[in-house]
């Protein structure tokens, strides 16, 4: 508990108000939220989310992943989820350290430290596991470098590598090992997701995505849904809706223009899909969001 309190203290001192904050540590950002938040769409990229205080929930399809100071979350592929902080207050805000996962370093460590744990290749793209004392200790030493910036260049790569090692050797390490294997089906799905994120505004035939993954159409569809809890077309719709929402809120586009930008030819179909996902028509939802403070990210 002492180490957890120290980590929370560091994160609190290096965040000013609610939001997401970049840091001088490569691949590390900090999140702070002083109130529970409504579910908001966000794309989780391959990352570790380690909470020092509070609790958050990520909905992937119909499955809820809850993570807090006792349990970290790993996203193994790019995933559109609905995220909400479910435990936070002004006295005890939600505080989270987010580390982008370096796949080159992860692959090198996986070769040196193979895993005995066996998991299906289509394990879900989100995983919640117990935060071990060893992982917490490494994260604390990395975060503490924010107080001694002169040490960052020399020590941050070592502490980051130790965190990756703890993920590979700790509970639930099978998913992390799959991420590091170039020939795993998880990595094949990850390649298809990266392609889909670059082409979501286009027609995007399933056969094209299957070719990128190196799978037959039926095999690809099965494993894609196993990893993402969505069909490829449902996944594309999520990406389109999230970008359309951003265009309306951040850039002031009207609903018809935003729908067209993300690949819809029919404004009515865009409105139906948008309302089904977000619970309100595009214009009304965007107006509400503009009047509210932005919610915290991961």
C-alpha positions in Angstrom: 0.0 0.0 0.0 2.9 2.3 0.7 4.2 2.0 -2.9 0.7 2.5 -4.3 0.3 5.6 -2.3 3.7 6.9 -3.5 2.7 6.2 -7.1 -0.6 8.0 -6.6 1.2 11.0 -5.1 3.6 11.2 -8.1 0.8 11.0 -10.6 -1.3 13.6 -8.7 1.6 16.1 -8.6 2.3 15.7 -12.4 -1.3 16.1 -13.5 -3.0 19.5 -13.3 -6.7 19.2 -13.4 -8.6 16.5 -15.3 -7.5 15.1 -18.6 -4.6 13.2 -20.3 -1.1 14.5 -19.9 2.0 13.6 -21.9 5.3 13.2 -20.0 9.0 13.3 -20.8 9.0 9.5 -20.5 8.9 7.9 -23.9 5.5 6.2 -24.4 4.1 7.3 -21.0 1.1 9.4 -20.4 -0.9 10.1 -17.2 -4.7 10.3 -16.8 -6.6 12.1 -14.0 -10.4 12.4 -13.5 -12.0 13.8 -10.3 -15.5 12.6 -11.0 -17.1 9.5 -12.5 -17.7 9.9 -16.3 -20.3 8.8 -18.8 -19.3 6.1 -21.2 -17.3 7.6 -24.0 -15.9 6.0 -27.2 -12.2 5.7 -27.4 -9.7 3.6 -29.4 -7.4 1.6 -27.1 -4.1 1.0 -28.9 -1.6 -1.7 -27.6 -1.0 -0.4 -24.2 -0.7 -1.0 -20.5 -3.1 0.9 -18.2 -1.9 0.8 -14.6 -4.2 2.5 -12.1 -2.9 4.1 -8.9 -6.2 5.2 -7.6 -9.9 4.9 -8.6 -11.5 2.5 -11.0 -12.4 2.4 -14.7 -14.5 0.2 -16.9 -14.0 -0.6 -20.6 -16.9 -2.1 -22.6 -15.8 -4.3 -25.5 -19.0 -5.4 -27.1 -21.1 -6.7 -24.2 -18.2 -7.6 -22.0 -17.1 -5.2 -19.2 -13.4 -5.0 -18.2 -12.9 -3.3 -14.9 -9.5 -2.3 -13.8 -8.2 -0.5 -10.7 -5.2 -0.4 -8.3 -5.3 -4.2 -7.9 -5.7 -5.1 -11.5 -4.1 -3.7 -14.6 -5.5 -3.7 -18.2 -3.6 -4.6 -21.3 -4.9 -3.9 -24.8 -3.2 -6.2 -27.3 -4.6 -4.7 -30.5 -6.3 -1.4 -31.6 -9.9 -1.6 -30.2 -12.8 0.9 -30.2 -14.3 0.6 -26.7 -16.7 2.5 -24.5 -14.7 3.7 -21.5 -16.0 5.3 -18.3 -14.4 6.1 -15.0 -16.6 4.5 -12.4 -14.8 5.5 -9.1 -13.3 8.9 -8.6 -13.8 12.0 -6.4 -12.2 15.3 -5.8 -10.4 14.0 -2.8 -9.4 10.7 -4.5 -9.3 11.3 -8.2 -8.8 8.5 -10.7 -5.1 8.3 -11.5 -3.6 6.1 -14.2 -0.2 5.6 -15.8 -0.5 4.5 -19.5 2.4 2.9 -21.2 2.5 2.3 -25.0 3.8 -1.2 -25.6 7.0 -1.3 -27.6 6.5 -4.4 -29.8 10.2 -4.6 -30.7 11.3 -4.8 -27.1 8.4 -7.1 -26.2 9.4 -9.5 -29.0 13.0 -9.6 -27.9 12.0 -10.3 -24.3 9.5 -13.0 -25.4 12.2 -14.9 -27.2 14.5 -14.8 -24.2 11.7 -15.7 -21.7 9.2 -18.1 -23.4 5.9 -18.7 -21.7 4.4 -22.0 -20.6 0.9 -20.6 -20.6 -1.3 -21.7 -23.5 -4.2 -19.5 -24.7 -6.4 -19.7 -27.8 -5.2 -17.5 -30.6 -8.5 -15.6 -30.6 -8.3 -14.5 -27.0 -10.1 -11.1 -26.5 -8.0 -8.1 -27.3 -8.5 -6.7 -23.8 -7.1 -8.5 -20.7 -7.3 -7.7 -17.0 -4.8 -9.3 -14.6 -3.6 -8.9 -11.1 -1.0 -6.1 -10.5 1.9 -7.9 -8.9 4.3 -6.2 -6.3 7.1 -6.6 -8.9 5.1 -4.8 -11.6 4.0 -2.0 -9.3 7.6 -1.6 -8.1 8.9 -1.2 -11.7 6.1 1.3 -12.5 6.8 3.3 -9.4 10.5 3.6 -10.3 9.6 4.7 -13.8 7.1 7.3 -12.6 9.6 8.6 -10.0 11.9 9.7 -12.8 9.4 12.6 -13.4 10.8 14.0 -10.2 14.4 13.5 -11.3 14.4 14.4 -15.1 18.1 14.3 -15.4 17.9 10.5 -14.8 15.4 9.9 -17.5 17.7 9.2 -20.5 19.8 6.7 -18.6 17.2 4.9 -16.5 13.8 5.1 -18.2 14.6 2.5 -20.9 15.7 0.1 -18.2 12.6 0.5 -16.1 10.3 0.3 -19.1 12.0 -2.9 -20.2 11.5 -4.3 -16.7 7.8 -3.5 -16.9 7.5 -5.4 -20.2 9.4 -8.3 -18.5 6.9 -8.3 -15.6 4.0 -8.4 -18.1 5.6 -11.4 -19.9 6.3 -13.3 -16.7 3.3 -12.3 -14.5 -0.3 -13.6 -14.4 -2.1 -13.8 -17.7 1.1 -13.5 -19.7 -0.1 -15.7 -22.6 -1.8 -12.8 -24.3 1.3 -10.6 -24.1 3.4 -13.4 -25.5 0.9 -13.7 -28.4 1.4 -10.0 -29.1 5.1 -10.6 -29.4 4.9 -13.5 -31.8 5.0 -12.4 -35.4 3.2 -15.5 -36.6 0.4 -15.6 -34.1 -3.2 -15.2 -35.2 -3.6 -12.3 -32.8 -0.9 -10.5 -34.7 -2.5 -11.3 -38.0 -5.8 -9.8 -36.7 -3.8 -6.8 -35.5 -2.4 -6.2 -39.0 -5.9 -6.3 -40.4 -7.1 -3.8 -37.8 -4.3 -1.4 -38.6 -5.3 -1.7 -42.3 -9.0 -1.2 -41.4 -8.2 1.9 -39.4 -6.5 3.4 -42.4 -9.3 2.5 -44.9 -12.5 2.6 -42.7 -14.0 5.4 -44.8 -13.8 3.2 -47.9 -15.9 0.1 -48.9 -13.5 -2.3 -47.1 -14.4 -5.7 -48.4 -14.0 -8.5 -45.8 -12.0 -10.4 -48.4 -9.5 -7.5 -48.5 -9.1 -7.6 -44.7 -8.7 -11.4 -44.8 -6.0 -11.1 -47.4 -4.1 -8.7 -45.1 -4.4 -11.2 -42.3 -3.4 -14.1 -44.5 -6.5 -16.0 -43.7 -9.5 -17.4 -45.5 -12.7 -15.3 -45.2 -14.4 -17.6 -42.8 -11.3 -18.1 -40.6 -10.7 -14.4 -40.5 -14.3 -13.6 -39.5 -14.2 -16.1 -36.7 -10.9 -15.0 -35.2 -11.6 -11.3 -35.8 -14.8 -11.6 -33.7 -13.0 -13.7 -31.1 -10.4 -10.9 -30.6 -12.6 -7.8 -30.9 -16.1 -9.1 -29.9 -17.4 -7.5 -33.1 -17.7 -8.5 -36.8 -15.3 -6.6 -39.2 -18.3 -4.5 -40.4 -19.4 -3.7 -36.8 -15.8 -2.7 -36.1 -15.7 -0.4 -39.1 -19.0 1.2 -38.0 -17.5 1.9 -34.6 -14.5 3.6 -36.2 -16.7 5.6 -38.5 -19.0 6.8 -35.7 -16.1 7.8 -33.4 -14.5 9.9 -36.1 -17.8 11.4 -37.1 -18.4 12.4 -33.5 -14.9 14.0 -33.4 -15.5 15.9 -36.6 -18.8 17.4 -35.3 -17.5 18.2 -31.8 -13.9 19.3 -32.5 -14.2 20.7 -36.1 -17.8 21.9 -36.1 -19.0 19.8 -39.1 -22.7 19.3 -39.5 -24.0 15.7 -39.4 -24.4 15.3 -43.2 -20.8 16.5 -43.8 -19.4 14.3 -41.0 -21.3 11.3 -42.3 -20.0 11.8 -45.8 -16.4 12.2 -44.6 -16.5 8.9 -42.8 -17.9 7.0 -45.8 -21.7 7.3 -45.6 -23.6 8.2 -48.8 -27.0 8.2 -47.1 -27.5 10.8 -44.3 -30.5 8.8 -43.0 -28.4 5.6 -42.6 -25.7 7.6 -40.9 -28.2 9.0 -38.4 -29.7 5.6 -37.7 -26.3 4.0 -37.1 -25.1 7.0 -35.0 -28.2 7.0 -32.8 -28.0 3.2 -32.3 -24.4 3.5 -31.0 -24.6 6.8 -29.0 -28.3 6.9 -28.0 -29.1 10.2 -29.7 -29.2 11.7 -33.2 -25.8 13.2 -34.4 -26.7 16.9 -34.1 -28.2 16.6 -30.6 -25.4 14.4 -29.3 -22.7 16.7 -30.7 -24.4 19.8 -29.2 -24.5 18.1 -25.8 -20.8 17.2 -26.0 -19.7 20.7 -27.0 -21.4 22.0 -23.8 -19.7 19.6 -21.5 -16.1 19.3 -20.4 -14.2 16.6 -22.2 -13.9 13.3 -20.4 -10.5 11.8 -19.5 -9.0 9.3 -21.8 -7.5 5.8 -20.8 
